[in-house]
Amino acid sequence: MIRISTIFIAICMVLLAASLGLVLYSVAGISGSESAIVALTALTFLILYNAVSMRLRDRTDVGSQIADLSRGTADLARQVAEFGRRLAAVEGRVVSANSAGADRIQAVVGEINELGTLVKQLAASVASHDDMLASGVAAVAAASKPDPEPPKVPEPPKGMSLAAEDTGMAPTAMAPAVVAEKPAASRSEAQILATVRNAVEQNRIDIYLQPMVTLPQRKVRFYEAVTRLRDDRDEIITADHFVGIAEAAGLIGRIDHMVMLRCVQVLRRLMVRNKEVGVFCNVAAATLGDPATFAQCLDFLEANRALASSFVLEFKQATFRRLGPIETEHLAALAQRGYRFSIDHVTDLRIEPRELADRGVRFIKVPAALLLDPRQASTSDIHASDLSDLLGRFGIDLIAERIEGERAVVDLLDYDVRFGQGFLFAPPRPLRPEGASATGGASPNKAQESNGASNAPSNGSGKAAAFEGPAVEPQRTTGNAALARRAVGPG
């Protein structure tokens, strides 16, 4: 588009040329044609002057623009050179980083290969050591079998003499326990069922107490109530022989209810002498799953809720693994009333402590042979030496049961086991009928006060020894005395 300034200049030139022609025509007296020619000539001159001046001005502008463009190009070239230098530096750094990374990767790969070789060697050495340990344990077990030093229940002479010497108990009290399994093994299921029915109807259910001691002090902390039945001839039938038959016949609920009653009586008598003592009472899976029988047991336990902290209900590991909705509800009802649970008959170490703690389990009894078996490390989720610490994080105490030798105690101390149970400390001892009814636990106290009982005068029935002497400390003296007797020998 034509600029406004150009139009204005053209108009001015036309006016100047016309004014010049009019002036010549009017003032100078020149004719009209001549004045028009002069005006046109002036206009042409002005046009040529304007064109030449504009051309010169455009050349000046173009020169300045070219100079500016050259300066801008130079600046751009300088910036491009700077960017090129920086890009070259970055590329050099990337190349050096890649080479360094490749070197590091090669070094790491080499180390991983070396670690793989070392792990394979370690696995081979561990496998060989496990084989050596397994063979060593087998050799030790074979060598320790003929050792007659640990007191065992199946050996009547030593068992009865030790019981009589350590506890002040009459030898006749241990006689039924020694011959317990012989009559039951030769009986048929029908005979055992009839015996169980008669025992339940005539209240011939006996309670045997076996202490659980702290390690290494061997201070009695708990008692486990073991159930035995007596037939018409006063022959003893152990739980292993009658529990399955009683469950099939629907009698185990009545037996468990009667045992709970006896255990609470024993616990009340024990707590008169020692407030820290506790009693473990076994409960069958059938009792836990039977609503009618469990309701009776729950009412009884509710009435004795004040003893909940010292009365521990014990179930088998298989029972906890097969809990149904009814059993879970019954366990929750017991836990709400403050009762704690224990697990025994443990067959493997695949244990979930968090789940058990949430259900109210506070004790787990594991056989000492299972804890010390090196083959369990490959089949369980945790090494046996770490089991006590793991359970302790969830408030569960580990109890090693079936301990029969001092060597096992030393090994269990390395596993940080706090409680122990077994024939090494004391076999299950029966409550005398008069002790169970009249004193409700005098005989168990004698097991804990064995030193005082041996030093106290006896009237023939052992009642004086049951209530004489301190309640806790003499057990440690008795253990040391038994060790000294075994070290000296039978002579």
Secondary structure as GFF3:
##gff-version 3
##sequence-region A 1 491
A	DSSP	alpha_helix	4	23	.	.	.	ID=ss1
A	DSSP	pi_helix	24	28	.	.	.	ID=ss2
A	DSSP	alpha_helix	32	144	.	.	.	ID=ss3
A	DSSP	alpha_helix	156	167	.	.	.	ID=ss4
A	DSSP	three_ten_helix	171	173	.	.	.	ID=ss5
A	DSSP	alpha_helix	175	178	.	.	.	ID=ss6
A	DSSP	alpha_helix	181	185	.	.	.	ID=ss7
A	DSSP	alpha_helix	189	201	.	.	.	ID=ss8
A	DSSP	beta_strand	205	214	.	.	.	ID=ss9
A	DSSP	beta_strand	220	230	.	.	.	ID=ss10
A	DSSP	beta_strand	236	238	.	.	.	ID=ss11
A	DSSP	alpha_helix	239	249	.	.	.	ID=ss12
A	DSSP	alpha_helix	252	273	.	.	.	ID=ss13
A	DSSP	beta_strand	278	282	.	.	.	ID=ss14
A	DSSP	alpha_helix	285	289	.	.	.	ID=ss15
A	DSSP	alpha_helix	291	303	.	.	.	ID=ss16
A	DSSP	three_ten_helix	305	307	.	.	.	ID=ss17
A	DSSP	beta_strand	311	316	.	.	.	ID=ss18
A	DSSP	alpha_helix	317	321	.	.	.	ID=ss19
A	DSSP	alpha_helix	325	336	.	.	.	ID=ss20
A	DSSP	beta_strand	340	344	.	.	.	ID=ss21
A	DSSP	alpha_helix	353	358	.	.	.	ID=ss22
A	DSSP	beta_strand	361	367	.	.	.	ID=ss23
A	DSSP	alpha_helix	368	371	.	.	.	ID=ss24
A	DSSP	alpha_helix	376	379	.	.	.	ID=ss25
A	DSSP	alpha_helix	384	393	.	.	.	ID=ss26
A	DSSP	beta_strand	397	401	.	.	.	ID=ss27
A	DSSP	alpha_helix	406	414	.	.	.	ID=ss28
A	DSSP	beta_strand	419	420	.	.	.	ID=ss29
A	DSSP	beta_strand	429	430	.	.	.	ID=ss30
A	DSSP	alpha_helix	433	434	.	.	.	ID=ss31
A	DSSP	pi_helix	435	439	.	.	.	ID=ss32
A	DSSP	alpha_helix	442	448	.	.	.	ID=ss33
A	DSSP	alpha_helix	450	455	.	.	.	ID=ss34
A	DSSP	alpha_helix	463	466	.	.	.	ID=ss35
A	DSSP	alpha_helix	474	488	.	.	.	ID=ss36
###
